[in-house]
């Protein structure tokens, strides 16, 4: 079966660092994606991991461990505009994306 | 940066009516997708399309749904006889080896 788990909600303080975890069990694996989604808007691509390790992209980093079926998204120097849902999605070999429920992050002053 | 564009942004339709949602994928992309997101729920895969045919579809994509690439640029999703539970945001996306890029979506409201 296919299963992607991430926390439903998280709260963090402006300027801080937050880590959003994602665990997955899927039939086949061809990459893990993180998307940001503001309320009422489309998902926006943030990062992509296909090999184990850390990918850094400005204030955002994403980590993958394929053997553990685990990824995290790290957001540094949090800003108020980072308040959004963060979607973990796995791509099986066929190409579609399978999304988790999303983690709603609230950044407080 | 190239974008996926979708029209209309909002569609209100009576239950039982047909609706067509339109998408213009990024021009050099070969794989196209439709996803939907019911309010408060996760993004769900509907169908993927490659080389002018469906390459994969989900359980949601029953015989009320169809997709077409009527010309070289547009990619459409048709729902033949809409139901209340079809109310959702519908997102078009394109790309496969590169990250999938999503359009802004069409909010479909069934009355």
Boltz contact constraints between the chains, C-beta under 6 A:
constraints:
  - contact:
      token1: [A, 42]
      token2: [B, 91]
      max_distance: 6.0
  - contact:
      token1: [A, 42]
      token2: [B, 102]
      max_distance: 6.0
  - contact:
      token1: [A, 42]
      token2: [B, 104]
      max_distance: 6.0
  - contact:
      token1: [A, 42]
      token2: [B, 105]
      max_distance: 6.0
  - contact:
      token1: [A, 43]
      token2: [B, 102]
      max_distance: 6.0
  - contact:
      token1: [A, 45]
      token2: [B, 99]
      max_distance: 6.0
  - contact:
      token1: [A, 48]
      token2: [B, 99]
      max_distance: 6.0
  - contact:
      token1: [A, 94]
      token2: [B, 56]
      max_distance: 6.0
  - contact:
      token1: [A, 95]
      token2: [B, 31]
      max_distance: 6.0
  - contact:
      token1: [A, 95]
      token2: [B, 48]
      max_distance: 6.0
  - contact:
      token1: [A, 95]
      token2: [B, 96]
      max_distance: 6.0
  - contact:
      token1: [A, 96]
      token2: [B, 45]
      max_distance: 6.0
  - contact:
      token1: [A, 96]
      token2: [B, 48]
      max_distance: 6.0
  - contact:
      token1: [A, 96]
      token2: [B, 56]
      max_distance: 6.0
  - contact:
      token1: [A, 99]
      token2: [B, 42]
      max_distance: 6.0
  - contact:
      token1: [A, 99]
      token2: [B, 43]
      max_distance: 6.0
  - contact:
      token1: [A, 101]
      token2: [B, 42]
      max_distance: 6.0
